[in-house]
Amino acid sequence: MPTTPVGSSNRKPLLAKNPFRGPHPGVTVPYLVVGEAAFLLALVLAAWRAPDLLDFYYQGPVLAITHLLTLGWITMTIMGASFLVVPMIFLIPLFSERLGRAQFAFMLAGLVAMVVSFWAGRWEGVAAGAGLILLAAVLYLVNMAMTLRRMERRDVGAEYIAAAFLYLGATVVLGNAMALDKLFDFLGGDVLATIDAHTHLAALGWATMMIVGVAHKMIPLLHVGDPAEVRRSRIRFWLLNGGLWGLIAALLGRSRWAGVFALLVAVGFGLVLARLSRGARQGRKRAIDWPTRFALTSFGFLGVAVFVGLALALGMIEEEATAARAAFTYGFIGLVGWISLMIVGMSFRVTPLVVWMHQYAPRRQQGEPVPPVNSLSSAKRQAISYSLCVPGILLGAAGLFLQSVPVLRTGLVLLILGFLVFETDMLSVYRHLWRAMSAPVASPAS
């Protein structure tokens, strides 16, 4: 009769080894939570100081709100999400979780220092915070570069993401130079031109290239499979990047060539939008869920932003006051309508998937009943959030262009309500992670 060795068990282990090769949730979730808190705070402050948003933008409170939006919400969220998404879409493990944890501490400290110092008008604090952000960016870029080195085969999506990392480095270096220039006055040139270049590096370079790169892997309409589509995608890639680098140089030099390079960027984005609409033009119908609706609507706002930006770059808006209002509206549509709405839509899809992979994939391997991925996020809350956010963006843009505080404030309040619904849904997803946050998923016992 067979015997069982002492210390062993015939029972199956409670959990199989987790097949997901992304990092532990304790690495990524803090970025997402801080990003969401920063966006909510930025919206509340913007609604409170709405008259300031209709005034000249180069003032402390407006700069503080802008950096809460760009550094706190957009950059924090993209960084945290990339720790999850890059391993998932390229099937490679993250190089170092320790670097990710260390980076978070520097990012958070730098964000707080910069926002508080901008609000108080203390440029020494802004420079110190920018230095911490630079250190965090270096850790992030090293981590991501070493991660991407593990890819067996490079594809177009990876090229967009690698370009985004290059733009992030350039954005942070230029931002540090601008902060130090306020103390030592060494840059020279037109300050507003430098701000324009810095903003476009961050929004069109870092955030947009990352979104388009990830979209090539996660949005079926942008998938590239056959060689002809790969060639077309690379044409879009070089149009966007060649045009953007030329645009940055032209903005810094206040060159008349800015319109030409802006036109190249517009053509690149136009080809991306044409690729997205090909299925509809060919009569193919797809069931559109709410995350996809968020993504497609954000691409629509991108089209509007590109049109307005091109009109500004080509000098088609001659009256100075009208051009200033159009510039404010352009920035708002780009940062909130395009980038922020896309992040919200992707979060509805990506966060539940990653939570499910961490918490329930091992249990499913053991034959245990587990909830389906789409049950972690509520379609009803997604619909409510969309129904509040999109009108909020439209009214916010109208309020900026029309110089109407009541319209702008109404739009921002709708955005706050829509984002609170989104945040409620994310909290319901995060609840599934508490066990994973307290201890790593167990591997089989011997």
C-alpha positions as CSV (number, residue, x, y, z in Angstrom):
1,M,0.0,0.0,0.0
2,P,1.5,3.4,-1.0
3,T,2.5,5.7,1.8
4,T,2.6,9.5,1.8
5,P,5.9,11.0,2.8
6,V,6.0,13.0,6.0
7,G,5.5,16.7,5.4
8,S,3.7,16.3,2.0
9,S,0.1,16.5,1.1
10,N,-2.1,14.9,-1.5
11,R,-4.3,18.1,-1.6
12,K,-4.0,20.5,-4.5
13,P,-2.4,23.8,-3.5
14,L,-4.9,26.6,-3.0
15,L,-3.4,28.7,-5.8
16,A,-1.4,27.8,-8.9
17,K,1.5,30.0,-10.0
18,N,0.1,33.1,-11.5
19,P,0.6,33.1,-15.3
20,F,0.5,36.9,-15.5
21,R,3.9,38.3,-15.8
22,G,3.1,41.9,-14.8
23,P,4.4,43.3,-11.5
24,H,2.7,43.0,-8.1
25,P,-0.3,45.4,-7.7
26,G,1.6,47.2,-4.9
27,V,3.9,48.6,-7.6
28,T,1.3,50.0,-9.9
29,V,-1.9,50.8,-8.0
30,P,-0.3,53.7,-6.0
31,Y,0.4,55.5,-9.3
32,L,-3.2,55.0,-10.5
33,V,-4.7,56.1,-7.2
34,V,-2.5,59.3,-7.0
35,G,-3.2,60.0,-10.6
36,E,-7.0,59.8,-10.0
37,A,-6.7,62.0,-6.9
38,A,-4.7,64.6,-8.8
39,F,-7.2,64.8,-11.6
40,L,-10.1,65.2,-9.2
41,L,-8.2,67.9,-7.3
42,A,-7.3,69.7,-10.6
43,L,-10.9,69.7,-11.7
44,V,-12.1,71.1,-8.3
45,L,-9.5,73.8,-8.3
46,A,-10.2,74.7,-11.9
47,A,-14.0,75.1,-11.1
48,W,-13.1,77.2,-8.1
49,R,-10.6,79.4,-10.0
50,A,-12.5,79.4,-13.3
51,P,-12.0,83.2,-13.8
52,D,-8.3,82.7,-13.7
53,L,-8.5,80.1,-16.5
54,L,-10.0,82.9,-18.7
55,D,-7.1,85.2,-17.9
56,F,-3.4,84.9,-19.0
57,Y,-2.2,81.4,-18.3
58,Y,1.3,82.2,-17.1
59,Q,0.3,82.7,-13.5
60,G,0.8,80.5,-10.4
61,P,-2.6,78.9,-9.7
62,V,-3.1,78.1,-13.4
63,L,0.4,76.5,-13.7
64,A,-0.3,74.5,-10.5
65,I,-3.6,73.2,-12.0
66,T,-1.9,72.5,-15.3
67,H,0.8,70.4,-13.7
68,L,-1.7,68.6,-11.5
69,L,-3.3,67.6,-14.8
70,T,-0.2,66.8,-16.8
71,L,2.2,65.4,-14.2
72,G,-0.2,64.2,-11.5
73,W,-3.0,62.7,-13.6
74,I,-1.6,62.0,-17.1
75,T,2.0,61.1,-16.4
76,M,1.4,59.3,-13.1
77,T,-1.4,57.2,-14.7
78,I,0.6,56.4,-17.8
79,M,3.6,55.4,-15.8
80,G,1.7,53.1,-13.5
81,A,-0.4,51.7,-16.4
82,S,2.7,51.0,-18.5
83,F,4.1,48.7,-15.8
84,L,1.0,46.6,-16.3
85,V,0.3,47.1,-20.0
86,V,3.8,46.7,-21.5
87,P,4.3,43.2,-20.0
88,M,0.7,42.3,-21.0
89,I,0.8,43.4,-24.6
90,F,4.4,42.4,-25.4
91,L,4.5,39.2,-23.2
92,I,7.6,40.2,-21.4
93,P,8.2,40.7,-17.6
94,L,8.9,44.1,-16.1
95,F,12.7,44.5,-15.5
96,S,12.5,45.8,-11.9
97,E,9.7,46.3,-9.4
98,R,12.2,47.9,-7.0
99,L,12.9,50.7,-9.5
100,G,9.1,51.2,-9.9
101,R,8.6,51.6,-6.2
102,A,11.6,54.0,-5.8
103,Q,10.4,56.0,-8.7
104,F,7.0,56.5,-7.2
105,A,8.5,58.1,-4.1
106,F,10.4,60.7,-6.1
107,M,7.5,61.3,-8.4
108,L,5.1,62.0,-5.6
109,A,7.5,64.3,-3.7
110,G,8.3,66.2,-6.9
111,L,4.7,66.6,-7.8
112,V,3.7,68.0,-4.4
113,A,6.7,70.3,-4.4
114,M,6.0,71.7,-7.8
115,V,2.2,72.2,-7.4
116,V,2.5,73.8,-4.0
117,S,5.4,76.0,-5.2
118,F,3.6,77.1,-8.4
119,W,0.6,78.0,-6.3
120,A,2.7,80.1,-3.9
121,G,5.0,81.5,-6.6
122,R,8.2,80.1,-5.1
123,W,10.5,79.2,-8.0
124,E,13.1,77.6,-5.7
125,G,10.5,74.9,-4.8
126,V,9.5,74.5,-8.4
127,A,13.1,73.8,-9.4
128,A,13.6,71.4,-6.5
129,G,10.4,69.5,-7.5
130,A,11.5,69.4,-11.1
131,G,14.8,67.9,-10.1
132,L,12.9,65.1,-8.2
133,I,10.7,64.5,-11.3
134,L,13.9,64.3,-13.4
135,L,15.3,61.6,-11.1
136,A,12.0,59.7,-11.2
137,A,11.9,59.9,-15.0
138,V,15.5,58.5,-15.3
139,L,14.5,55.5,-13.1
140,Y,11.4,55.0,-15.2
141,L,13.2,55.2,-18.6
142,V,15.9,52.8,-17.4
143,N,13.3,50.4,-16.2
144,M,11.3,50.6,-19.5
145,A,14.4,50.4,-21.7
146,M,15.6,47.2,-20.0
147,T,12.1,45.8,-20.2
148,L,11.7,46.4,-23.9
149,R,15.1,44.8,-24.5
150,R,13.5,41.5,-23.6
151,M,11.3,41.6,-26.6
152,E,12.0,38.9,-29.1
153,R,10.6,40.9,-32.1
154,R,10.0,44.6,-32.3
155,D,6.7,45.8,-33.9
156,V,5.1,49.1,-34.8
157,G,3.4,49.5,-31.4
158,A,6.8,49.2,-29.7
159,E,8.2,51.9,-31.9
160,Y,5.5,54.4,-30.9
161,I,6.1,53.5,-27.2
162,A,9.9,53.9,-27.6
163,A,9.4,57.3,-29.2
164,A,7.1,58.3,-26.3
165,F,9.9,57.5,-23.9
166,L,12.2,59.8,-25.9
167,Y,9.7,62.6,-25.7
168,L,9.3,62.1,-21.9
169,G,13.0,62.5,-21.4
170,A,13.1,65.7,-23.6
171,T,10.0,67.1,-21.8
172,V,11.5,66.6,-18.3
173,V,14.9,68.0,-19.3
174,L,13.4,71.1,-20.9
175,G,11.1,71.5,-17.9
176,N,14.1,71.5,-15.5
177,A,15.9,74.0,-17.7
178,M,12.9,76.3,-17.6
179,A,12.6,76.0,-13.8
180,L,16.3,76.8,-13.3
181,D,16.1,79.6,-15.8
182,K,13.7,81.4,-13.4
183,L,16.5,81.4,-10.9
184,F,19.6,82.0,-13.0
185,D,18.3,83.5,-16.3
186,F,20.4,81.6,-18.7
187,L,18.1,80.4,-21.5
188,G,17.3,83.6,-23.2
189,G,14.8,83.7,-26.0
190,D,11.0,83.9,-25.8
191,V,9.7,82.4,-22.6
192,L,6.2,81.7,-24.1
193,A,7.8,80.0,-27.1
194,T,9.6,77.7,-24.7
195,I,6.4,77.0,-22.8
196,D,4.7,76.1,-26.1
197,A,7.5,73.7,-27.0
198,H,7.4,72.1,-23.6
199,T,3.7,71.6,-23.7
200,H,3.7,70.0,-27.2
201,L,6.6,67.7,-26.2
202,A,4.5,66.5,-23.2
203,A,1.1,66.3,-24.8
204,L,1.8,65.3,-28.5
205,G,5.0,63.5,-27.8
206,W,5.0,61.7,-24.5
207,A,1.3,61.1,-23.9
208,T,-0.1,60.9,-27.4
209,M,2.7,58.6,-28.8
210,M,2.2,56.3,-25.8
211,I,-1.6,56.2,-26.3
212,V,-1.3,55.5,-30.1
213,G,1.4,52.8,-29.4
214,V,-0.8,51.0,-26.9
215,A,-3.9,51.5,-29.1
216,H,-2.0,49.5,-31.9
217,K,-2.1,46.5,-29.6
218,M,-5.4,47.0,-27.8
219,I,-7.8,48.6,-30.3
220,P,-8.7,46.0,-33.1
221,L,-9.2,48.8,-35.7
222,L,-5.5,49.7,-35.4
223,H,-4.0,46.2,-35.4
224,V,-1.3,45.8,-38.0
225,G,-1.0,42.2,-39.3
226,D,-0.2,42.2,-43.0
227,P,3.0,43.8,-44.4
228,A,1.0,46.5,-46.3
229,E,-0.6,47.7,-43.1
230,V,2.8,47.6,-41.3
231,R,4.2,49.9,-44.1
232,R,1.2,52.3,-43.8
233,S,1.6,52.4,-40.0
234,R,5.3,53.2,-40.3
235,I,4.4,56.0,-42.7
236,R,2.1,57.4,-40.1
237,F,4.8,57.0,-37.5
238,W,7.4,59.0,-39.4
239,L,4.9,61.7,-40.5
240,L,3.9,62.2,-36.8
241,N,7.4,62.2,-35.4
242,G,9.2,64.1,-38.2
243,G,6.5,66.7,-38.1
244,L,6.5,66.9,-34.3
245,W,10.3,67.4,-34.0
246,G,10.2,70.0,-36.7
247,L,7.2,71.7,-34.9
248,I,9.1,71.8,-31.6
249,A,12.2,73.4,-33.3
250,A,9.9,75.9,-35.1
251,L,8.1,76.8,-31.9
252,L,11.3,77.4,-30.0
253,G,12.6,79.7,-32.8
254,R,9.2,81.3,-33.6
255,S,9.8,80.2,-37.2
256,R,7.3,80.5,-40.0
257,W,7.9,76.8,-40.7
258,A,5.7,75.9,-37.7
259,G,2.7,75.7,-40.0
260,V,4.4,73.3,-42.4
261,F,5.4,70.9,-39.7
262,A,2.0,71.2,-38.0
263,L,0.5,70.2,-41.3
264,L,2.7,67.1,-41.4
265,V,1.5,66.2,-37.9
266,A,-2.1,66.8,-38.9
267,V,-1.7,64.5,-41.9
268,G,-0.3,61.8,-39.7
269,F,-3.2,62.0,-37.3
270,G,-5.6,62.2,-40.2
271,L,-4.2,58.9,-41.4
272,V,-4.7,57.4,-38.0
273,L,-8.3,58.6,-37.8
274,A,-8.9,57.3,-41.4
275,R,-7.6,53.8,-40.3
276,L,-10.0,53.9,-37.3
277,S,-12.9,54.7,-39.6
278,R,-12.1,52.1,-42.3
279,G,-14.3,49.4,-40.8
280,A,-17.3,51.7,-40.8
281,R,-16.6,52.9,-44.3
282,Q,-16.4,49.2,-45.5
283,G,-19.8,48.4,-43.9
284,R,-18.4,46.3,-41.1
285,K,-20.4,46.6,-37.9
286,R,-18.9,45.9,-34.5
287,A,-20.6,45.8,-31.1
288,I,-19.3,48.9,-29.4
289,D,-18.9,48.7,-25.6
290,W,-18.5,51.8,-23.4
291,P,-14.7,51.7,-23.1
292,T,-14.5,51.6,-26.9
293,R,-17.0,54.5,-27.1
294,F,-14.7,56.5,-24.8
295,A,-11.7,55.7,-27.0
296,L,-13.5,56.6,-30.2
297,T,-14.9,59.8,-28.8
298,S,-11.5,60.8,-27.6
299,F,-10.1,60.3,-31.1
300,G,-12.9,62.6,-32.3
301,F,-11.7,65.3,-29.8
302,L,-8.2,64.7,-31.1
303,G,-9.4,65.5,-34.6
304,V,-10.9,68.8,-33.3
305,A,-7.7,69.7,-31.5
306,V,-5.6,69.0,-34.6
307,F,-7.9,71.2,-36.7
308,V,-7.7,74.1,-34.2
309,G,-4.0,73.7,-33.7
310,L,-3.4,73.7,-37.4
311,A,-5.4,76.8,-37.9
312,L,-3.3,78.5,-35.2
313,A,0.0,77.3,-36.6
314,L,-1.0,78.5,-40.2
315,G,-2.1,81.9,-38.9
316,M,-5.6,81.4,-40.1
317,I,-6.9,83.2,-36.9
318,E,-5.6,86.7,-37.3
319,E,-7.4,88.6,-34.5
320,E,-5.1,88.3,-31.5
321,A,-7.8,88.0,-28.8
322,T,-9.7,85.3,-30.8
323,A,-6.4,83.4,-31.4
324,A,-5.7,83.5,-27.6
325,R,-9.1,82.1,-26.8
326,A,-8.7,79.4,-29.5
327,A,-5.3,78.5,-28.0
328,F,-6.8,78.0,-24.5
329,T,-9.6,75.9,-26.1
330,Y,-7.0,73.9,-28.1
331,G,-5.1,73.0,-24.9
332,F,-8.2,72.1,-23.0
333,I,-9.5,69.8,-25.8
334,G,-6.1,68.2,-26.2
335,L,-5.5,67.5,-22.5
336,V,-9.0,66.7,-21.3
337,G,-11.0,65.7,-24.4
338,W,-8.3,63.7,-26.1
339,I,-5.8,62.4,-23.5
340,S,-7.9,62.3,-20.3
341,L,-11.0,60.8,-21.9
342,M,-8.8,58.1,-23.5
343,I,-7.2,57.3,-20.2
344,V,-10.6,56.9,-18.5
345,G,-11.8,54.6,-21.3
346,M,-8.7,52.5,-21.3
347,S,-8.9,52.3,-17.5
348,F,-12.4,50.8,-17.7
349,R,-10.9,48.0,-19.8
350,V,-7.3,47.5,-18.6
351,T,-7.7,47.8,-14.8
352,P,-10.4,45.0,-14.5
353,L,-8.4,42.8,-16.8
354,V,-5.2,43.2,-14.8
355,V,-7.0,42.7,-11.5
356,W,-8.6,39.6,-12.8
357,M,-5.3,38.2,-14.0
358,H,-3.7,38.8,-10.6
359,Q,-6.6,37.6,-8.4
360,Y,-8.6,35.1,-10.4
361,A,-6.5,33.5,-13.2
362,P,-4.7,31.2,-10.7
363,R,-8.0,30.1,-9.2
364,R,-9.5,29.4,-12.6
365,Q,-6.6,27.2,-13.3
366,Q,-7.5,25.2,-10.2
367,G,-11.1,24.8,-11.5
368,E,-12.6,27.2,-8.9
369,P,-15.6,29.3,-10.0
370,V,-14.4,32.9,-10.6
371,P,-16.3,36.0,-11.8
372,P,-15.9,37.0,-15.5
373,V,-13.6,39.9,-16.3
374,N,-16.3,42.2,-17.5
375,S,-18.2,41.8,-14.2
376,L,-15.5,43.7,-12.2
377,S,-16.5,47.0,-13.8
378,S,-20.1,48.2,-14.1
379,A,-21.4,49.0,-17.6
380,K,-24.0,51.2,-16.0
381,R,-21.4,53.3,-14.3
382,Q,-19.4,53.5,-17.5
383,A,-22.5,54.8,-19.3
384,I,-23.2,57.4,-16.6
385,S,-19.6,58.6,-16.6
386,Y,-19.6,59.0,-20.4
387,S,-22.9,60.8,-20.3
388,L,-21.5,63.4,-17.9
389,C,-17.9,63.7,-19.1
390,V,-18.5,64.3,-22.8
391,P,-21.0,67.2,-22.3
392,G,-18.7,68.5,-19.6
393,I,-15.8,68.7,-22.1
394,L,-18.0,70.3,-24.7
395,L,-19.2,73.0,-22.3
396,G,-15.8,73.5,-20.8
397,A,-14.3,74.1,-24.3
398,A,-17.2,76.4,-25.1
399,G,-16.8,78.4,-21.9
400,L,-13.1,78.9,-22.6
401,F,-13.7,80.1,-26.2
402,L,-16.6,82.3,-25.3
403,Q,-14.9,83.6,-22.2
404,S,-18.0,82.6,-20.1
405,V,-17.3,81.7,-16.5
406,P,-20.8,80.2,-15.9
407,V,-20.5,77.9,-19.0
408,L,-17.0,76.9,-18.1
409,R,-17.9,76.2,-14.5
410,T,-20.9,74.1,-15.5
411,G,-18.7,72.0,-17.8
412,L,-16.1,71.5,-15.1
413,V,-18.8,70.5,-12.6
414,L,-20.2,67.9,-15.1
415,L,-16.6,66.6,-15.5
416,I,-16.2,66.3,-11.7
417,L,-19.4,64.3,-11.5
418,G,-18.5,62.1,-14.4
419,F,-15.0,61.5,-12.9
420,L,-16.5,60.7,-9.5
421,V,-18.6,58.0,-11.1
422,F,-15.5,56.7,-12.8
423,E,-13.7,56.7,-9.5
424,T,-16.5,54.8,-7.8
425,D,-16.2,52.1,-10.4
426,M,-12.4,52.0,-10.0
427,L,-12.7,51.6,-6.3
428,S,-15.1,48.7,-6.8
429,V,-12.4,47.1,-9.0
430,Y,-9.6,47.8,-6.5
431,R,-11.5,46.0,-3.8
432,H,-10.6,42.8,-5.5
433,L,-6.9,43.7,-5.0
434,W,-6.8,44.1,-1.2
435,R,-5.7,40.5,-0.8
436,A,-3.0,40.9,-3.5
437,M,-1.8,44.1,-2.0
438,S,-1.3,42.5,1.4
439,A,0.6,39.4,0.1
440,P,1.9,38.2,-3.2
441,V,0.0,35.4,-4.9
442,A,1.2,32.1,-3.6
443,S,3.0,29.5,-5.8
444,P,2.5,25.8,-5.5
445,A,3.9,24.2,-2.4
446,S,6.3,21.3,-2.7
